[in-house]
Amino acid sequence: MSFQNVKPTKPELNRVKKKKKFSVRGANLLEIKREQLSNLLRKYMNQYFELKTKMRNQLLEDIDLFEKTYETIGKAKISRIARLNEEMLNPEIKITYYHDMGVDIPKIELTLPEYQLPTYSYSDTNLYIDILISRLREIIFIIIKLGEMDSLLYHVAEENKKVQRRIDALDEIIIPRLESIIRSIEEILGDEEREEFIRMKKIKENLENKNIKGEI
């Protein structure tokens, strides 16, 4: 809004003041939303790093289990079991989104078949592989959860940046510009009121002088 497009009148002054009031209220509401988004971001970041630490620790334990399994049943048998699992497993992935605080949050659902019989024989394998397969299934779901949270953190951070840019625009550009226009209009109206006061005073003095002369 440039001053050239503003009329220095009282109705225009009232309109600009209302616009400023609306802008200040909008900035305050955006500040509340920014604070909520910041709290949400901190909360999910803590959860993300906790889950990442859990996944790392479990993977280290699973590597130890894998090494023990490798030592007892050999590489060839592990490769055969892996190929059979790949053929038998037909995972289904479904991604949906829900909306919260202006952010689209992904929800990933992975369905793995619960087969009745294992893809290996109990007679020529050991207990380690049973535990390893079960734990690796858990790892898959942890990785999916991390993927959800990674996308969530990105979108919350982007929304937080957008809100902050709007707040900055209101606080540093729009509201100061409106305040400048208000001051300019008030100064012009003040000058006009003073000029009108002086003009009316001169008229009154002239009338009083004429009355005095008439009486003489």
C-alpha positions as a Markdown table, in Angstrom:
| # | Residue | x | y | z |
|---|---|---|---|---|
| 1 | Met | 0.0 | 0.0 | 0.0 |
| 2 | Ser | 1.6 | 3.2 | -1.1 |
| 3 | Phe | 0.8 | 6.6 | 0.4 |
| 4 | Gln | -0.1 | 8.0 | -3.1 |
| 5 | Asn | -3.1 | 5.7 | -3.1 |
| 6 | Val | -4.4 | 6.8 | 0.3 |
| 7 | Lys | -6.7 | 9.7 | 0.8 |
| 8 | Pro | -5.8 | 11.8 | 3.9 |
| 9 | Thr | -9.4 | 11.7 | 5.3 |
| 10 | Lys | -10.8 | 10.6 | 8.6 |
| 11 | Pro | -12.7 | 7.6 | 7.0 |
| 12 | Glu | -9.5 | 6.5 | 5.3 |
| 13 | Leu | -7.6 | 6.9 | 8.6 |
| 14 | Asn | -10.2 | 4.7 | 10.4 |
| 15 | Arg | -9.9 | 2.1 | 7.6 |
| 16 | Val | -6.1 | 2.0 | 7.8 |
| 17 | Lys | -6.3 | 1.7 | 11.6 |
| 18 | Lys | -8.7 | -1.2 | 11.3 |
| 19 | Lys | -6.3 | -2.8 | 8.8 |
| 20 | Lys | -3.4 | -2.4 | 11.2 |
| 21 | Lys | -5.4 | -3.9 | 14.1 |
| 22 | Phe | -6.3 | -6.8 | 11.9 |
| 23 | Ser | -2.6 | -7.3 | 10.9 |
| 24 | Val | -1.4 | -7.1 | 14.5 |
| 25 | Arg | -4.1 | -9.7 | 15.5 |
| 26 | Gly | -3.0 | -11.9 | 12.6 |
| 27 | Ala | 0.7 | -11.7 | 13.6 |
| 28 | Asn | -0.2 | -12.7 | 17.2 |
| 29 | Leu | -2.2 | -15.7 | 16.0 |
| 30 | Leu | 0.7 | -16.7 | 13.7 |
| 31 | Glu | 3.1 | -16.4 | 16.6 |
| 32 | Ile | 0.9 | -18.8 | 18.6 |
| 33 | Lys | 0.9 | -21.2 | 15.7 |
| 34 | Arg | 4.7 | -20.9 | 15.3 |
| 35 | Glu | 5.2 | -21.7 | 19.0 |
| 36 | Gln | 2.9 | -24.8 | 18.6 |
| 37 | Leu | 4.8 | -25.9 | 15.6 |
| 38 | Ser | 8.2 | -25.4 | 17.3 |
| 39 | Asn | 7.0 | -27.5 | 20.3 |
| 40 | Leu | 5.7 | -30.2 | 17.9 |
| 41 | Leu | 9.0 | -30.2 | 16.1 |
| 42 | Arg | 11.0 | -30.6 | 19.3 |
| 43 | Lys | 8.7 | -33.4 | 20.5 |
| 44 | Tyr | 9.0 | -35.4 | 17.2 |
| 45 | Met | 12.8 | -34.7 | 17.0 |
| 46 | Asn | 13.2 | -36.3 | 20.5 |
| 47 | Gln | 11.1 | -39.3 | 19.5 |
| 48 | Tyr | 13.0 | -39.6 | 16.2 |
| 49 | Phe | 16.4 | -39.7 | 17.8 |
| 50 | Glu | 15.2 | -42.1 | 20.5 |
| 51 | Leu | 13.9 | -44.5 | 17.8 |
| 52 | Lys | 17.0 | -44.1 | 15.7 |
| 53 | Thr | 19.1 | -45.0 | 18.8 |
| 54 | Lys | 16.9 | -48.0 | 19.4 |
| 55 | Met | 17.2 | -49.2 | 15.8 |
| 56 | Arg | 21.0 | -48.8 | 15.9 |
| 57 | Asn | 21.4 | -50.8 | 19.1 |
| 58 | Gln | 19.1 | -53.5 | 17.8 |
| 59 | Leu | 21.0 | -53.7 | 14.5 |
| 60 | Leu | 24.3 | -54.1 | 16.3 |
| 61 | Glu | 22.7 | -57.0 | 18.3 |
| 62 | Asp | 21.3 | -58.5 | 15.1 |
| 63 | Ile | 24.7 | -58.3 | 13.4 |
| 64 | Asp | 26.1 | -60.4 | 16.2 |
| 65 | Leu | 23.3 | -62.9 | 15.8 |
| 66 | Phe | 23.9 | -63.0 | 12.1 |
| 67 | Glu | 27.6 | -63.7 | 12.6 |
| 68 | Lys | 26.7 | -66.6 | 14.9 |
| 69 | Thr | 24.2 | -68.0 | 12.4 |
| 70 | Tyr | 26.7 | -67.6 | 9.6 |
| 71 | Glu | 29.3 | -69.6 | 11.6 |
| 72 | Thr | 26.9 | -72.5 | 12.3 |
| 73 | Ile | 24.9 | -73.0 | 9.1 |
| 74 | Gly | 27.1 | -71.4 | 6.5 |
| 75 | Lys | 26.7 | -68.8 | 3.7 |
| 76 | Ala | 25.0 | -71.1 | 1.2 |
| 77 | Lys | 22.1 | -72.1 | 3.5 |
| 78 | Ile | 21.6 | -68.5 | 4.5 |
| 79 | Ser | 21.4 | -67.5 | 0.9 |
| 80 | Arg | 18.8 | -70.2 | 0.1 |
| 81 | Ile | 16.7 | -69.1 | 3.1 |
| 82 | Ala | 16.9 | -65.5 | 2.0 |
| 83 | Arg | 15.7 | -66.4 | -1.6 |
| 84 | Leu | 12.8 | -68.5 | -0.2 |
| 85 | Asn | 11.7 | -65.7 | 2.1 |
| 86 | Glu | 11.8 | -63.3 | -0.8 |
| 87 | Glu | 9.6 | -65.5 | -2.9 |
| 88 | Met | 7.1 | -66.3 | -0.1 |
| 89 | Leu | 6.9 | -62.8 | 1.3 |
| 90 | Asn | 4.5 | -60.5 | -0.6 |
| 91 | Pro | 4.4 | -57.4 | 1.5 |
| 92 | Glu | 1.6 | -54.8 | 1.0 |
| 93 | Ile | 2.3 | -51.1 | 1.6 |
| 94 | Lys | -0.4 | -48.5 | 2.1 |
| 95 | Ile | 0.4 | -44.8 | 2.6 |
| 96 | Thr | -2.3 | -42.5 | 3.8 |
| 97 | Tyr | -2.2 | -38.9 | 5.1 |
| 98 | Tyr | -3.9 | -37.1 | 7.9 |
| 99 | His | -4.0 | -33.3 | 8.5 |
| 100 | Asp | -2.8 | -31.7 | 11.7 |
| 101 | Met | -1.9 | -28.0 | 12.3 |
| 102 | Gly | -1.7 | -27.3 | 8.5 |
| 103 | Val | 0.7 | -30.2 | 7.9 |
| 104 | Asp | 0.0 | -33.4 | 5.9 |
| 105 | Ile | 1.4 | -36.3 | 8.1 |
| 106 | Pro | 2.1 | -39.6 | 6.4 |
| 107 | Lys | 1.0 | -43.0 | 7.8 |
| 108 | Ile | 2.7 | -46.0 | 6.3 |
| 109 | Glu | 1.1 | -49.4 | 6.8 |
| 110 | Leu | 3.1 | -52.5 | 6.0 |
| 111 | Thr | 1.4 | -55.9 | 5.9 |
| 112 | Leu | 3.5 | -59.0 | 6.0 |
| 113 | Pro | 2.0 | -62.5 | 5.6 |
| 114 | Glu | 1.9 | -64.7 | 8.7 |
| 115 | Tyr | 3.0 | -68.0 | 7.1 |
| 116 | Gln | 2.5 | -71.1 | 9.1 |
| 117 | Leu | 5.7 | -73.0 | 8.2 |
| 118 | Pro | 9.2 | -71.5 | 8.2 |
| 119 | Thr | 11.3 | -71.4 | 5.0 |
| 120 | Tyr | 13.9 | -73.7 | 6.6 |
| 121 | Ser | 14.2 | -77.0 | 8.4 |
| 122 | Tyr | 14.6 | -77.1 | 12.1 |
| 123 | Ser | 16.9 | -80.1 | 11.8 |
| 124 | Asp | 19.8 | -78.4 | 10.1 |
| 125 | Thr | 19.5 | -74.9 | 11.5 |
| 126 | Asn | 19.9 | -73.4 | 15.0 |
| 127 | Leu | 17.9 | -71.2 | 17.3 |
| 128 | Tyr | 19.8 | -68.1 | 16.2 |
| 129 | Ile | 18.0 | -67.9 | 12.9 |
| 130 | Asp | 14.6 | -68.0 | 14.5 |
| 131 | Ile | 15.5 | -65.1 | 16.7 |
| 132 | Leu | 17.2 | -63.2 | 13.8 |
| 133 | Ile | 14.2 | -63.5 | 11.5 |
| 134 | Ser | 11.8 | -62.3 | 14.2 |
| 135 | Arg | 14.1 | -59.4 | 15.1 |
| 136 | Leu | 14.6 | -58.4 | 11.5 |
| 137 | Arg | 10.8 | -58.1 | 11.1 |
| 138 | Glu | 10.8 | -55.7 | 14.1 |
| 139 | Ile | 13.6 | -53.7 | 12.4 |
| 140 | Ile | 11.5 | -53.3 | 9.2 |
| 141 | Phe | 8.7 | -51.7 | 11.2 |
| 142 | Ile | 11.1 | -49.4 | 13.1 |
| 143 | Ile | 12.5 | -48.3 | 9.7 |
| 144 | Ile | 9.0 | -47.6 | 8.5 |
| 145 | Lys | 8.3 | -45.5 | 11.6 |
| 146 | Leu | 11.5 | -43.6 | 11.1 |
| 147 | Gly | 10.5 | -42.9 | 7.5 |
| 148 | Glu | 7.1 | -41.5 | 8.7 |
| 149 | Met | 8.8 | -39.3 | 11.3 |
| 150 | Asp | 11.5 | -38.1 | 8.8 |
| 151 | Ser | 8.7 | -36.9 | 6.4 |
| 152 | Leu | 6.8 | -35.4 | 9.4 |
| 153 | Leu | 9.8 | -33.5 | 10.6 |
| 154 | Tyr | 10.5 | -32.1 | 7.1 |
| 155 | His | 6.9 | -30.9 | 6.6 |
| 156 | Val | 6.6 | -29.5 | 10.1 |
| 157 | Ala | 9.9 | -27.6 | 9.7 |
| 158 | Glu | 8.8 | -26.3 | 6.3 |
| 159 | Glu | 5.4 | -25.1 | 7.7 |
| 160 | Asn | 7.3 | -23.5 | 10.6 |
| 161 | Lys | 9.5 | -21.6 | 8.1 |
| 162 | Lys | 6.4 | -20.4 | 6.2 |
| 163 | Val | 4.7 | -19.1 | 9.3 |
| 164 | Gln | 7.9 | -17.4 | 10.4 |
| 165 | Arg | 8.2 | -15.7 | 7.0 |
| 166 | Arg | 4.6 | -14.4 | 7.3 |
| 167 | Ile | 5.3 | -13.1 | 10.8 |
| 168 | Asp | 8.4 | -11.3 | 9.6 |
| 169 | Ala | 6.5 | -9.8 | 6.7 |
| 170 | Leu | 3.8 | -8.5 | 9.0 |
| 171 | Asp | 6.2 | -7.2 | 11.7 |
| 172 | Glu | 8.9 | -5.8 | 9.5 |
| 173 | Ile | 7.0 | -4.6 | 6.4 |
| 174 | Ile | 3.2 | -4.5 | 6.5 |
| 175 | Ile | 2.6 | -3.2 | 10.1 |
| 176 | Pro | 5.4 | -0.5 | 9.9 |
| 177 | Arg | 4.0 | 0.6 | 6.6 |
| 178 | Leu | 0.5 | 1.0 | 8.0 |
| 179 | Glu | 1.8 | 2.9 | 11.0 |
| 180 | Ser | 3.7 | 5.2 | 8.7 |
| 181 | Ile | 0.5 | 5.9 | 6.7 |
| 182 | Ile | -1.4 | 6.5 | 9.9 |
| 183 | Arg | 1.1 | 9.0 | 11.1 |
| 184 | Ser | 1.1 | 10.8 | 7.7 |
| 185 | Ile | -2.7 | 11.0 | 7.6 |
| 186 | Glu | -2.8 | 12.2 | 11.2 |
| 187 | Glu | -0.2 | 14.9 | 10.5 |
| 188 | Ile | -2.1 | 16.1 | 7.4 |
| 189 | Leu | -5.4 | 16.1 | 9.3 |
| 190 | Gly | -3.8 | 17.9 | 12.2 |
| 191 | Asp | -2.4 | 20.6 | 9.8 |
| 192 | Glu | -5.8 | 21.0 | 8.3 |
| 193 | Glu | -7.4 | 21.3 | 11.7 |
| 194 | Arg | -4.9 | 24.0 | 12.7 |
| 195 | Glu | -5.4 | 25.8 | 9.4 |
| 196 | Glu | -9.2 | 25.7 | 9.9 |
| 197 | Phe | -8.8 | 26.9 | 13.5 |
| 198 | Ile | -6.6 | 29.8 | 12.4 |
| 199 | Arg | -9.0 | 30.7 | 9.5 |
| 200 | Met | -12.0 | 30.7 | 11.8 |
| 201 | Lys | -10.1 | 32.8 | 14.3 |
| 202 | Lys | -9.3 | 35.3 | 11.6 |
| 203 | Ile | -12.9 | 35.4 | 10.5 |
| 204 | Lys | -14.1 | 35.9 | 14.1 |
| 205 | Glu | -11.5 | 38.7 | 14.6 |
| 206 | Asn | -12.6 | 40.4 | 11.3 |
| 207 | Leu | -16.3 | 40.2 | 12.4 |
| 208 | Glu | -15.5 | 41.6 | 15.8 |
| 209 | Asn | -13.5 | 44.5 | 14.2 |
| 210 | Lys | -16.4 | 45.3 | 11.9 |
| 211 | Asn | -18.8 | 45.3 | 14.8 |
| 212 | Ile | -16.6 | 47.7 | 16.8 |
| 213 | Lys | -16.3 | 50.0 | 13.8 |
| 214 | Gly | -20.0 | 49.9 | 13.3 |
| 215 | Glu | -20.7 | 50.9 | 16.8 |
| 216 | Ile | -18.3 | 53.8 | 16.5 |
